[in-house]
């Protein structure tokens, strides 16, 4: 899945953490998915989709040839012994306005994941 973003120019890269209330359901959806990567449209953001895989969560704009807006990668889960601790990762912004959408995208992703069958 990282191949989707490999070699693309990154506008900004930061280290962040994902709260377990978001990380755990998304990770569970990835584990349960019959086929990866899992592509989910974000209902209230027209033409914005999330592509989820074990090594990266990439937000793309389907109206612009699936170019990424932002991506969460390099999840630090090895040695994780608690489901209540945030997970540290990298966040890559590919467009200047991606930072403005980051929190909304994560919120909508969580809504979409909760709609998936268990």
C-alpha positions as CSV (number, residue, x, y, z in Angstrom):
1,X,0.0,0.0,0.0
2,X,2.9,2.3,0.6
3,X,3.6,2.0,-3.1
4,X,0.6,4.3,-3.7
5,X,2.5,7.2,-2.0
6,X,6.1,6.1,-2.7
7,X,8.1,8.7,-4.6
8,X,5.5,11.4,-4.4
9,X,6.5,14.9,-3.2
10,X,5.5,15.4,0.4
11,X,4.4,19.0,1.3
12,X,4.9,18.4,5.0
13,X,5.8,15.5,7.3
14,X,5.1,15.3,11.0
15,X,5.0,12.8,13.8
16,X,1.6,12.5,15.4
17,X,-0.4,10.0,17.5
18,X,-3.8,8.4,16.9
19,X,-6.1,8.0,19.8
20,X,-7.1,4.4,20.5
21,X,-10.8,5.3,20.0
22,X,-9.9,5.9,16.4
23,X,-6.9,3.5,15.8
24,X,-8.4,0.3,17.3
25,X,-11.7,0.3,15.2
26,X,-9.8,1.1,12.0
27,X,-7.2,-1.6,12.6
28,X,-9.9,-4.1,13.4
29,X,-11.7,-3.2,10.1
30,X,-8.4,-3.8,8.3
31,X,-7.9,-7.2,10.0
32,X,-11.5,-8.2,9.1
33,X,-11.4,-7.0,5.5
34,X,-11.8,-9.9,3.0
35,X,-9.5,-8.1,0.7
36,X,-6.8,-5.4,1.1
37,X,-6.5,-2.6,0.5
38,X,-9.9,-1.5,1.8
39,X,-11.3,1.5,0.0
40,X,-13.9,3.6,1.8
41,X,-15.6,6.7,0.5
42,X,-16.0,9.4,3.1
43,X,-19.7,10.2,2.8
44,X,-19.8,13.9,3.6
45,X,-16.6,14.8,1.7
46,X,-17.5,14.2,-1.9
47,X,-14.9,12.4,-4.0
48,X,-12.6,11.9,-0.9
49,X,-11.8,8.2,-0.2
50,X,-9.7,6.4,2.3
51,X,-7.5,3.5,1.2
52,X,-6.6,1.4,4.2
53,X,-3.9,-1.2,4.5
54,X,-1.8,-2.6,7.3
55,X,1.1,-0.2,6.7
56,X,-0.6,3.0,5.6
57,X,-3.9,4.8,5.7
58,X,-4.1,7.1,2.6
59,X,-6.7,9.8,2.0
60,X,-7.2,10.4,-1.8
61,X,-9.1,12.7,-4.0
62,X,-10.9,10.5,-6.5
63,X,-11.7,13.5,-8.7
64,X,-8.0,14.1,-9.3
65,X,-6.8,10.7,-10.4
66,X,-6.6,9.3,-6.8
67,X,-3.9,11.7,-5.8
68,X,-3.2,11.6,-2.1
69,X,-4.2,14.4,0.2
70,X,-2.6,12.9,3.3
71,X,-1.4,9.6,4.7
72,X,-0.8,8.1,8.1
73,X,2.2,5.7,8.0
74,X,4.9,4.0,10.1
75,X,2.5,3.0,12.9
76,X,4.6,2.2,16.0
77,X,2.7,-0.9,17.1
78,X,5.5,-3.4,17.8
79,X,5.6,-4.1,21.5
80,X,2.3,-2.4,22.1
81,X,0.9,-4.0,25.2
82,X,-2.1,-1.7,25.9
83,X,-5.1,-1.0,23.8
84,X,-5.8,2.3,25.7
85,X,-2.5,4.1,24.6
86,X,-2.3,6.3,21.6
87,X,-0.3,5.0,18.6
88,X,2.5,7.1,17.3
89,X,2.9,7.4,13.5
90,X,4.0,9.7,10.7
91,X,1.5,11.9,8.9
92,X,2.3,13.0,5.4
93,X,0.6,16.0,3.9
94,X,0.6,16.1,0.1
95,X,-1.3,19.3,-0.4
96,X,-1.2,22.6,1.5
97,X,-4.8,22.4,2.6
98,X,-4.6,18.8,3.9
99,X,-3.9,20.0,7.5
100,X,-7.3,21.8,7.5
101,X,-9.1,18.5,6.7
102,X,-7.0,16.1,8.8
103,X,-9.3,16.0,11.9
104,X,-12.5,15.9,9.9
105,X,-11.1,13.1,7.7
106,X,-10.2,11.0,10.8
107,X,-13.7,11.6,12.3
108,X,-15.4,10.6,9.0
109,X,-13.2,7.5,8.7
110,X,-14.2,6.4,12.1
111,X,-17.9,6.8,11.1
112,X,-17.4,4.8,8.0
113,X,-15.6,2.0,9.8
114,X,-18.4,1.7,12.4
115,X,-20.8,1.2,9.5
116,X,-19.0,-1.9,8.3
117,X,-20.4,-5.3,9.1
118,X,-18.6,-7.0,12.1
